[in-house]
Amino acid sequence: GLFVRLRMAAQAPTHGTVIPYARFNAQEDAEALRAAMKGFGTDEAAIIAVLARRTTAQRLEIIKMYKGSFGKDLIKDLKSELSGNFEDVVMAMMTDPIQYEAQCLHKAMKGAGTDDTTLIEILCCKTNGELNKIKAAYTELYKRELEGDIYKETSGHFRKLLISILQAIRDDSRVVDAAKARADAEALRAAGVGRIGTDESKFNEVLVTRSFAHLREVFREYSVLTSSDILRAIELEMSGNLKSGMKAIVHTVVDRPAYFAQRLYKAMQGAGTDDDALIRIVVTRSEIDMVEIKQAYLTNYHKTLSKAIADDTKGDYKRMLIALVGE
């Protein structure tokens, strides 16, 4: 299965379910939202109709226009009118994406215990530019360094993995040197299967500093060398959050939509729902690759994503999520 997915990953352009609204008029939208919240009660359907069909950039325009037109803060008005998960999803939609992910990272480390899965999900497939922007946004919001907080909240090899990612030094060239890829595959084989005990630092170095295109070639070569695959090696050689962190990097390199489909599946699996994860993934991926995530979800879990969401959520919260992912 890994081979086929490696082939697919190399070619696939991705598509969001939320695209720029062609007839966008910030003034009209601001007026519609004002009308939806004026007087007694709130017209949630009108709020969903406007916001789910606008990109984040367009929503941020509406915030400006609303204040300019009515001298009021749209975010404050929405907060006072909405509640629960519906309020949470709307707030996520109305926040600059980089700032929103900085907020999610902060939340993942707040209070007792740390949500390692969220840290890795947000950080594992970012470009260097995105990582640097997230670090800057974090410092701006919390007057502290993201790296310092992650250092305090994590430990061992998992900490090293995250700190390495935060350095934002991944090679970003598209050109793949087959000989170098083979050398890396051989080094990974020697660092894992080929020795007693595992040299985690070699895995760390290759997974964090090499380009995504180069890694796809490395994983291919690794399969040829070992007649196994890199995911199996990580499964056998690593444990705990380091294992899930490294698997997440491999998964996002090989088949990013399938990785997020799996995260969505896990958020809704069993009793209760991880609403934070559901909101975060639907909102952040809706403009990037939600079309492909839906396809992966259907292929891997034999149910449409919108049906899964409908079965697991209710009310306006459900209606907003489904409006974002599309039927």
CORLINCOR-V855278 format. One record per backbone hydrogen bond with DSSP energy under -0.5 kcal/mol. NH is the residue of the N-H (numbers start at 0). CO is the residue of the C=O. Records with the same first field share a line. If there is no record, write none. Layout:
NH=CO ; CO
This chain:
4=0
5=1
6=2
7=3
8=4
9=5
10=6 ; 7
11=7
16=285
17=285
18=16
23=20
28=24
29=25
30=26
31=27
32=28
33=29
34=30
35=31
36=32 ; 33
37=33
42=35
43=41
46=42
47=43
48=44
49=45
50=46
51=47
52=49
53=50
58=54
59=55
60=56
61=57
62=58
63=59
64=60
65=61
66=62
67=63
68=64
69=65
70=66
71=65
73=71
76=72
77=73
78=74
79=75
80=76
81=77
85=82
86=82
87=83
88=84
89=85
90=86
91=87
92=88
93=89
94=91
99=95
100=96
101=97
102=98
103=99
104=100
105=101
106=102
107=103
108=104 ; 105
109=105 ; 106
114=107
115=113
118=114
119=115
120=116
121=117
122=118
123=119
125=122
130=126
131=127
132=128
133=129
134=130
135=131
136=132
137=133
138=134
139=135
140=136
141=137
142=138
148=144
149=145
150=146
151=147
152=148
153=149
157=154
158=154
159=155
160=156
161=157
162=158
163=159
164=160
165=161
166=162 ; 163
167=164
170=208
176=174
177=175
180=176
181=177
182=178
183=179
184=180
185=181
186=182
187=183
188=184
189=185
190=186
191=187 ; 188
193=188
194=191
196=194
198=190
199=197
201=198
202=198
203=199
204=200
205=201
206=202
207=203
208=204
209=205
214=210
215=211
216=212
217=213
218=214
219=215
220=216
221=217
222=218
223=219
224=220
225=221
226=222
232=228
233=229
234=230
235=231
236=232
237=233
241=238
242=238
243=239
244=240
245=241
246=242
247=243
248=244
249=245
250=246
251=247
252=248
253=249
254=250
255=251
258=254
259=255
260=256
261=257
262=258
263=259
264=260
265=261
266=262
267=263 ; 264
268=264
273=266
274=272
277=273
278=274
279=275
280=276
281=277
282=278
283=279
284=280
285=281
287=284
288=284
289=284
290=14
291=14
292=288
293=289
294=290
295=291
296=292
297=293
298=294
299=295
300=296
301=297
307=303
308=304
309=305
310=306
311=307 ; 308
312=308
316=313
317=313
318=314
319=315
320=316
321=317
322=318
323=319
324=320
325=321
